[in-house]
Amino acid sequence: MHLDMIRQEVETTYDKVKSLAGWSVDKNVVLTITSYYVTAEKEFNAVDFNRAVAALKERAGWFSPLRGNLLPIMAAFLTRSNDSIDGEADQLMDKQRVLKQAGFRNTIHSYLAAMLMDNDATRFQEEATRAKKLYDAMKKQHFFLTSDDDYAYAVLLSKMGNEPEEHAKSMRTYYDALHEEGFKTGNELQWLSQVMTYMDIAFQPQLVKRAWEIFGMLREELKAKPVHYPMIGFLTVFDVGNEEIEEIIRLAKELEQSKRFKWNKEMALSVAIGHVMHRLTERADQVSVSLAASVEMILRAQQAVMAATVAAVAASSAASSSNS
């Protein structure tokens, strides 16, 4: 698909989502939903989307985190398959309930983490327990940085079945090495260090160099920011070459020309990365089938975590302004 066609698809999907969601929904949330549908090459269906919103509201109490800014994103995720939306909603609530029983707090991030769990109900407890052990090990390594916004990564990475303490130590090793290479400290670097352990928890210095090289290319051409760190990690561990990086740059620049990204150019890069990586996974051989499925999960988690972070910052800024 030509760059201008991708841009047109993004604009068309964005306008549909914005029209349905209304002006009260944060633009970053609308862009994230748009990115999800375009990246997954799934047409936005207003009827299914509305049904998903209604299904979540029916199951969420008045003070549930599901009723916050990210309700539209969670609704979009519920439409990802052709299964019953009500069934998907019930299963999401079941998964989140098990995570909560395992010790995860009741926040929007526990619902995002639930999205990444397997659909086999007999494995919910095992998966939740395993994820909590990894999360606790991560917190020992970075007590102040590790919070509920790491839940999704704890669930996803615990699927590898590694010893939690060793896995968390590898994350910390990557964190320190990446910072020494030039990456800024903070939550985004923590997410990057987590992603770097996805394929193999053994520390690999060459991956640190490659991550910095990719970030340099994107920063020079597109002013990549810390919010993109985790996606830099995806590009690194999946060994995306310079030719594909150049394609991402071209697509992001094309998207930046759209007025939908006028004040949100960092999202243009995120959409471009998601689109190119999705296409690459379509060419995966049989050995990489599970890898392709994991990429889809990772991208969904990252888009949602990014939107949650932006929404939290926006809410904090609004609160500060009202108190001034």
SULNOR-V634678 format. One record per pair of residues at least 24 apart in sequence whose ideal C-beta (glycine too) atoms are under 7 Angstrom apart, sorted by sequence separation. I is the first residue (numbers start at 0). J is the second residue. D is the distance in Angstrom with one decimal. If there is no record, write none. Layout:
I/J/D + I/J/D
//
This chain:
9/33/6.1 + 12/36/5.3 + 130/154/4.4 + 133/157/4.3 + 247/271/4.7 + 250/274/6.4 + 12/37/5.7 + 210/235/4.4 + 247/272/5.6 + 250/275/6.7 + 273/298/5.1 + 19/45/5.3 + 48/74/5.9 + 51/77/4.1 + 97/123/4.4 + 101/127/3.9 + 170/196/5.7 + 209/235/5.2 + 16/43/6.1 + 48/75/6.5 + 51/78/5.4 + 93/120/6.9 + 97/124/5.9 + 101/128/5.6 + 130/157/4.3 + 136/163/4.0 + 140/167/4.9 + 169/196/5.1 + 180/207/5.4 + 221/248/6.2 + 9/37/5.4 + 15/43/5.0 + 90/118/6.7 + 103/131/6.6 + 129/157/4.6 + 136/164/5.0 + 139/167/6.7 + 140/168/6.6 + 176/204/6.9 + 216/244/5.5 + 220/248/4.8 + 247/275/5.0 + 8/37/5.7 + 19/48/6.5 + 94/123/6.0 + 98/127/5.0 + 102/131/5.0 + 173/202/6.5 + 206/235/5.6 + 246/275/5.6 + 15/45/6.8 + 48/78/6.1 + 54/84/5.4 + 58/88/5.8 + 93/123/6.9 + 97/127/4.7 + 101/131/4.5 + 133/163/4.6 + 136/166/6.8 + 137/167/4.7 + 140/170/6.5 + 141/171/6.7 + 166/196/6.3 + 172/202/4.8 + 177/207/5.7 + 181/211/5.7 + 206/236/6.9 + 221/251/5.3 + 12/43/5.2 + 47/78/4.6 + 54/85/5.5 + 132/163/4.5 + 136/167/3.7 + 140/171/4.1 + 169/200/4.3 + 176/207/4.8 + 180/211/4.7 + 213/244/6.1 + 217/248/6.9 + 243/275/5.8 + 51/84/5.2 + 55/88/5.9 + 133/166/6.1 + 137/170/6.4 + 169/202/5.7 + 177/210/6.6 + 269/302/6.8 + 44/78/6.7 + 50/84/5.1 + 54/88/4.0 + 58/92/5.3 + 133/167/6.8 + 166/200/5.0 + 173/207/7.0 + 165/200/6.4 + 194/229/5.3 + 115/151/5.9 + 243/279/6.7 + 269/305/6.7 + 47/84/6.5 + 73/110/6.2 + 156/193/6.2 + 191/228/4.0 + 195/232/5.3 + 69/107/5.3 + 76/114/5.6 + 109/147/6.9 + 112/150/4.0 + 116/154/6.1 + 148/186/6.5 + 152/190/6.5 + 187/225/4.0 + 190/228/6.3 + 191/229/5.5 + 194/232/3.2 + 198/236/4.9 + 227/265/6.9 + 234/272/6.8 + 32/71/6.0 + 108/147/4.3 + 111/150/6.9 + 112/151/4.6 + 115/154/4.9 + 161/200/5.2 + 187/226/6.0 + 190/229/4.2 + 194/233/6.1 + 197/236/5.3 + 226/265/5.7 + 230/269/6.4 + 28/68/6.1 + 32/72/5.9 + 35/75/5.5 + 67/107/6.1 + 108/148/5.5 + 111/151/4.8 + 115/155/5.1 + 156/196/6.6 + 185/225/6.4 + 188/228/5.9 + 191/231/6.3 + 195/235/6.8 + 239/279/7.0 + 28/69/6.7 + 31/72/5.8 + 64/105/6.6 + 106/147/4.5 + 109/150/5.6 + 112/153/7.0 + 152/193/4.6 + 156/197/6.4 + 187/228/4.2 + 191/232/4.6 + 195/236/6.3 + 224/265/5.6 + 227/268/6.0 + 64/106/5.2 + 108/150/4.4 + 112/154/4.4 + 144/186/6.1 + 183/225/5.6 + 187/229/6.9 + 194/236/6.5 + 227/269/6.9 + 230/272/4.9 + 25/68/5.7 + 28/71/5.8 + 32/75/4.7 + 64/107/4.2 + 104/147/5.6 + 108/151/6.4 + 233/276/6.6 + 28/72/6.0 + 65/110/6.1 + 144/189/4.9 + 223/268/6.2 + 64/110/6.8 + 182/228/6.6 + 24/71/5.7 + 103/150/5.8 + 221/268/5.3 + 141/189/6.1 + 20/71/5.4 + 217/268/6.7 + 237/294/6.8 + 233/297/6.0 + 230/301/6.0 + 229/301/5.2 + 226/305/6.1 + 155/296/6.3 + 155/297/6.6 + 155/300/6.2 + 151/300/4.3 + 151/304/6.0 + 148/304/6.0 + 148/307/6.7 + 148/308/6.7 + 115/296/5.4 + 114/299/7.0 + 115/300/5.9 + 111/300/6.5 + 111/303/4.9 + 111/304/6.8 + 108/307/6.6 + 107/307/5.9 + 76/299/6.6 + 72/303/5.7 + 34/266/7.0 + 30/263/5.8 + 37/270/6.6 + 72/306/5.9 + 34/269/6.2 + 38/273/3.8 + 27/263/6.3 + 30/266/4.5 + 34/270/4.5 + 38/274/5.5 + 26/263/6.2 + 37/274/6.6 + 69/306/6.4 + 39/277/6.9 + 69/307/5.9 + 27/266/6.7 + 34/273/5.8 + 38/277/5.2 + 69/310/6.4 + 68/310/4.2 + 5/250/6.3 + 9/254/6.3 + 13/259/4.9 + 2/249/6.2 + 6/253/5.1 + 10/257/5.6 + 2/250/5.6 + 6/254/5.8 + 9/257/6.9 + 10/259/6.0 + 3/253/6.7 + 2/253/4.3 + 6/257/5.9 + 38/298/6.3 + 9/270/6.5 + 35/299/6.6 + 35/302/6.0 + 34/302/5.7 + 5/274/6.4 + 31/302/5.0 + 31/305/6.9 + 31/306/4.1 + 28/306/5.4 + 27/306/5.6 + 27/309/4.4 + 28/310/6.7 + 25/310/5.9 + 25/313/6.2
//
